[in-house]
Amino acid sequence: MLSALHFTKQLGREIRSLLEAGKTAELGGLMHEHWLNKRGRSVGMSSDRIDELYALARKEGGATGGKLVGAGGGGFFLFQTEDRRRLRDSMTRAGLSEMDFTFDFDGSVVLMRNA
């Protein structure tokens, strides 16, 4: 387990370097390595449905890699692709919807606070 976590830490450093260098096209391969490593740590990291959707995104959607973000039965897939329309169409046919996002440099920001 410890070696798997060190591997994840090293991948994080490599991903940061790619992002800082603006090499986003190379991000997918490292995301895929992380996905495989994470799934190998525990059978509870994924499910048949998640594995099916991830494989669909890579095979039919053209994603070079992806990450599941969130926990507890909910969350988001984050995929890297050069063909956004192809990925969007394949995921839509599988019942998923797209959520746009952007990178920012503000750090954590509170968007809504319960009164």
Number of C-alpha atoms within 10 A of each C-alpha: 9 7 8 14 13 11 15 17 13 12 16 15 11 14 20 13 13 16 14 10 9 11 11 14 13 16 22 21 16 18 22 20 16 21 19 12 15 18 14 14 12 10 9 8 13 15 12 8 9 13 12 11 19 22 16 17 26 19 13 13 23 21 24 20 23 24 19 17 10 10 9 5 7 8 10 14 16 16 22 23 21 14 11 13 12 16 22 17 17 19 19 12 9 13 9 14 11 13 8 4 7 4 6 7 5 6 6 7 6 5 5 6 5 3 3
